[in-house]
């Protein structure tokens, strides 16, 4: 990824909304955008490394992550399977997995602030657990790249 410029996401768009159980619909775009704002403030070097397309990928991937988390809360998928797949893709592209874990932590924090009640806590717990799962992998990449 360092030798060529990152292109923005293409293909099928990620889910834009999701419904957690019988509750209100969640605006995944707004949540993912907030996660990426906080993430980019914490890792300002990403602008130089990935450019504007990096932020587009951040929002894109976080929309999927949030959707998977909703599906996991509802009992439809195994979040570890989905995050394990994403971690493998990112690792193959030399993306530091410690940053994926931090993005999941930020996601849990954003959800706790923006999604009220038990659904928000459940969703945040799934994201925090996914962050711990990523950190438990024994094939971390060095964050100094």
Secondary structure in CASP SS format (residue, H / E / C, confidence):
PFRMAT SS
TARGET T0000
AUTHOR 0000-0000-0000
METHOD secondary structure of the structure
MODEL  1
X C 1.00
X C 1.00
X C 1.00
X C 1.00
X C 1.00
X C 1.00
X C 1.00
X C 1.00
X C 1.00
X C 1.00
X C 1.00
X C 1.00
X C 1.00
X C 1.00
X C 1.00
X C 1.00
X E 1.00
X E 1.00
X E 1.00
X C 1.00
X C 1.00
X C 1.00
X C 1.00
X C 1.00
X E 1.00
X E 1.00
X E 1.00
X H 1.00
X H 1.00
X H 1.00
X H 1.00
X H 1.00
X H 1.00
X H 1.00
X H 1.00
X H 1.00
X H 1.00
X H 1.00
X H 1.00
X H 1.00
X H 1.00
X H 1.00
X C 1.00
X C 1.00
X H 1.00
X H 1.00
X H 1.00
X H 1.00
X H 1.00
X H 1.00
X H 1.00
X H 1.00
X H 1.00
X H 1.00
X H 1.00
X H 1.00
X H 1.00
X H 1.00
X H 1.00
X H 1.00
X H 1.00
X H 1.00
X H 1.00
X H 1.00
X H 1.00
X H 1.00
X H 1.00
X H 1.00
X H 1.00
X H 1.00
X H 1.00
X H 1.00
X H 1.00
X C 1.00
X C 1.00
X C 1.00
X C 1.00
X C 1.00
X H 1.00
X H 1.00
X H 1.00
X H 1.00
X H 1.00
X H 1.00
X H 1.00
X H 1.00
X H 1.00
X H 1.00
X H 1.00
X H 1.00
X H 1.00
X H 1.00
X C 1.00
X C 1.00
X C 1.00
X C 1.00
X H 1.00
X H 1.00
X H 1.00
X H 1.00
X H 1.00
X H 1.00
X H 1.00
X H 1.00
X H 1.00
X H 1.00
X H 1.00
X H 1.00
X H 1.00
X H 1.00
X H 1.00
X H 1.00
X H 1.00
X H 1.00
X C 1.00
X C 1.00
X H 1.00
X H 1.00
X H 1.00
X H 1.00
X H 1.00
X H 1.00
X H 1.00
X H 1.00
X H 1.00
X H 1.00
X H 1.00
X H 1.00
X H 1.00
X H 1.00
X H 1.00
X H 1.00
X H 1.00
X H 1.00
X H 1.00
X H 1.00
X C 1.00
X C 1.00
X C 1.00
X C 1.00
X C 1.00
X C 1.00
X C 1.00
X C 1.00
X C 1.00
END
